[in-house]
């Protein structure tokens, strides 16, 4: 309950700060819509020449684009504003203040700032996925529930990868831009993993889990995954969350205050 109260306080504080830049919401909506229209043009042009991409049809790839928009929106709303500042906190010693607070340090680092003006990107991504599901006659309660569960698992994996890449700044303070690795993953997530060669496909499934982050939620949305797949994705997400937690605690043991 205390953690929830702290989260609500952090969101409220972020909202008050963001209200000074209300025009950002409209700009972000326009940018997202323009990007979406360009992507639709590209997809229509590509599928006019080919029947499928890695075995995926137009609407399935469109749903994949929607999932990528959701991930990109969450990155800009939540992960980037909070975790990108970690390297600066390490350099300046401000991380000390978080570590002595009576709240879990990983939680504070992960949720220190929320940029709500980026939220329209998430909503547009959800609308794109819904349209693609409707076009494939897959829009139903069960498929929506499966999609939400698999999307939550994908977000958990994406968060874990982003946290671990940003945590590297505890050892390498001057490489604060290591988070760009996660942006690269997001770009790859726009394409079906099955479209890549077998060796790359294996890499993108287990070592760099793009398949579970973006492809599996779309498969679930289209009603093409069984309970075994949902369970497997959930266990994979839990494993990554545990790995990121262990990595964070291990990194803290190596942290020395900037004032020490």
C-alpha positions in Angstrom: 0.0 0.0 0.0 2.9 2.4 0.8 4.4 1.7 -2.6 1.1 2.5 -4.3 0.9 5.8 -2.4 4.4 6.7 -3.4 3.6 5.8 -7.1 0.6 8.0 -7.0 2.6 10.9 -5.5 5.3 10.5 -8.2 2.6 10.5 -10.9 1.0 13.6 -9.4 4.3 15.4 -9.2 5.1 14.5 -12.8 1.6 15.8 -13.9 2.1 19.1 -12.2 5.5 19.5 -13.9 4.1 18.5 -17.3 1.2 20.9 -17.2 3.7 23.7 -18.1 4.1 22.1 -21.5 0.5 21.3 -22.6 1.2 21.9 -26.3 3.5 18.9 -26.2 0.5 16.5 -26.2 -0.8 17.9 -29.5 2.6 17.9 -31.1 3.1 14.3 -30.0 -0.3 13.3 -31.4 0.5 14.9 -34.8 4.0 13.3 -34.9 2.6 9.9 -34.2 -0.2 10.2 -36.7 2.2 11.4 -39.4 4.5 8.5 -38.6 1.6 6.1 -38.7 0.4 7.3 -42.1 3.9 7.0 -43.5 4.2 3.5 -42.1 0.8 2.5 -43.6 1.9 3.8 -47.0 5.1 1.8 -46.7 3.2 -1.4 -45.7 0.7 -1.0 -48.5 3.5 -0.4 -51.1 5.4 -3.5 -49.8 2.4 -5.8 -49.7 1.5 -4.7 -53.2 4.7 -6.5 -54.3 4.7 -9.4 -51.9 2.0 -11.6 -50.4 3.5 -11.9 -46.9 6.4 -10.9 -44.8 7.9 -13.9 -43.0 4.5 -15.6 -43.3 2.6 -12.7 -41.8 -0.1 -10.9 -43.8 -0.7 -7.2 -44.0 -3.0 -6.9 -41.0 -0.8 -9.0 -38.8 2.2 -6.8 -39.7 0.0 -3.8 -39.0 -0.8 -5.1 -35.6 2.9 -5.6 -35.0 3.4 -1.9 -35.9 0.7 -1.1 -33.3 2.5 -3.1 -30.7 5.8 -1.2 -31.5 3.9 2.1 -31.1 2.7 0.9 -27.7 6.3 0.0 -26.6 7.7 3.2 -28.0 5.0 5.2 -26.1 5.7 3.4 -22.9 9.4 4.0 -23.4 8.8 7.7 -23.7 6.1 7.9 -21.0 7.8 5.9 -18.4 11.2 4.2 -19.0 13.2 6.9 -20.6 12.2 9.8 -18.3 13.0 7.7 -15.2 15.9 5.4 -16.1 17.8 7.7 -18.5 18.6 10.0 -15.5 20.3 7.1 -13.7 23.7 7.8 -15.1 23.5 11.5 -14.0 22.3 10.4 -10.5 25.4 8.2 -10.3 27.7 10.9 -11.5 26.3 13.6 -9.2 25.8 11.3 -6.2 22.0 12.0 -6.2 21.5 8.2 -6.2 22.5 8.3 -2.5 19.3 10.1 -1.6 17.2 7.4 -3.3 19.1 4.6 -1.6 18.4 5.9 1.9 14.7 6.4 1.4 12.4 3.8 3.1 11.1 2.6 -0.3 12.7 0.1 -2.7 15.5 1.8 -4.7 14.7 0.0 -7.9 11.1 1.1 -7.7 12.1 4.8 -7.1 14.6 4.7 -10.0 12.1 3.1 -12.3 9.2 5.4 -11.6 10.9 8.7 -10.6 9.3 10.6 -13.5 6.3 10.1 -15.8 5.9 12.0 -19.1 2.1 11.9 -19.7 2.2 13.9 -22.9 3.6 10.9 -24.7 0.6 8.8 -23.7 -1.3 9.4 -27.0 1.2 7.2 -28.8 0.2 4.3 -26.6 -3.5 4.9 -27.3 -2.9 5.2 -31.0 -1.0 1.9 -30.9 -3.9 0.2 -29.1 -6.3 1.6 -31.7 -4.1 0.2 -34.6 -4.0 -3.3 -32.9 -7.7 -3.2 -32.5 -8.3 -2.3 -36.1 -6.0 -5.1 -37.3 -7.8 -7.6 -35.0 -11.1 -6.4 -36.4 -9.8 -6.8 -40.0 -8.8 -10.4 -39.2 -12.1 -11.1 -37.5 -10.2 -11.8 -34.3 -11.6 -9.0 -32.2 -13.1 -10.8 -29.2 -13.0 -10.9 -25.4 -10.7 -14.0 -25.2 -8.3 -12.7 -27.8 -8.2 -9.3 -26.1 -7.5 -10.9 -22.7 -4.7 -13.0 -24.2 -3.3 -10.0 -26.0 -3.3 -7.9 -22.8 -1.6 -10.7 -20.8 1.1 -11.2 -23.5 1.6 -7.5 -23.9 2.1 -7.2 -20.1 4.7 -10.0 -20.3 6.4 -8.2 -23.3 6.5 -4.9 -21.4 8.0 -6.7 -18.4 10.8 -8.1 -20.5 11.4 -4.8 -22.3 11.5 -3.0 -18.9 14.0 -5.6 -17.6 16.3 -5.2 -20.6 16.1 -1.4 -20.4 16.8 -1.4 -16.7 19.9 -3.7 -17.1 21.3 -1.6 -19.9 20.9 1.7 -17.8 22.2 0.0 -14.7 25.6 -0.4 -16.5 26.1 3.3 -15.8 26.9 2.4 -12.2 30.2 0.9 -13.5 30.6 3.0 -16.6 29.4 6.5 -15.7 30.4 8.1 -19.0 28.3 5.8 -21.2 24.9 7.1 -20.1 23.7 6.6 -23.7 23.9 2.8 -23.4 20.1 3.0 -23.4 20.2 3.3 -27.2 20.5 -0.5 -27.2 16.9 -0.7 -26.1 15.8 1.8 -28.8 17.5 -0.5 -31.3 15.5 -3.4 -30.0 12.3 -1.4 -30.4 13.1 -0.8 -34.1 13.7 -4.5 -34.7 10.4 -5.2 -32.9 8.5 -3.7 -35.9 9.3 -6.8 -38.0 8.3 -10.4 -37.7 11.1 -12.5 -36.3 10.2 -15.2 -38.8 11.4 -12.8 -41.6 15.0 -13.1 -40.4 17.5 -15.9 -41.2 17.4 -18.9 -38.8 20.5 -17.8 -36.8 19.3 -14.3 -36.3 15.8 -15.7 -35.5 17.3 -17.7 -32.6 19.2 -14.7 -31.3 16.1 -12.5 -31.4 14.1 -15.2 -29.5 16.3 -16.1 -26.6 19.3 -13.8 -26.2 17.6 -10.6 -27.3 13.9 -11.5 -26.7 12.3 -9.3 -29.5 10.1 -12.3 -30.3 8.4 -12.4 -26.9 8.3 -8.6 -26.6 6.4 -7.8 -29.8 5.7 -10.9 -32.0 4.0 -13.0 -29.3 1.4 -10.4 -28.3 0.3 -10.1 -32.0 0.1 -13.9 -32.3 -2.1 -13.9 -29.2 -4.2 -11.0 -30.5 -4.9 -13.0 -33.7 -6.0 -16.1 -31.7 -3.1 -18.1 -32.9 -1.5 -19.0 -29.5 -2.5 -21.7 -26.9 -2.4 -21.6 -23.2 1.1 -23.2 -23.3 2.4 -20.2 -25.3 0.8 -17.8 -22.8 2.3 -19.7 -19.9 5.7 -19.8 -21.6 5.7 -16.1 -22.2 4.7 -15.4 -18.6 7.5 -17.6 -17.3 10.0 -16.0 -19.6 8.9 -12.5 -18.4 9.2 -13.6 -14.8 12.7 -14.9 -15.5 13.8 -11.6 -17.0 12.3 -9.6 -14.0 14.2 -11.8 -11.6 17.4 -11.4 -13.7 17.0 -7.6 -13.7 16.4 -7.6 -10.0 19.5 -9.7 -9.2 21.5 -7.5 -11.6 20.3 -4.3 -9.9 21.2 -5.6 -6.4 24.6 -6.8 -7.7 25.3 -3.4 -9.2 24.4 -1.6 -6.0 27.1 -3.6 -4.2 29.6 -2.0 -6.6 28.2 1.5 -6.2 30.3 4.0 -4.3 28.9 7.5 -3.5 30.2 10.4 -5.6 30.9 12.1 -2.3 32.9 9.2 -0.8 
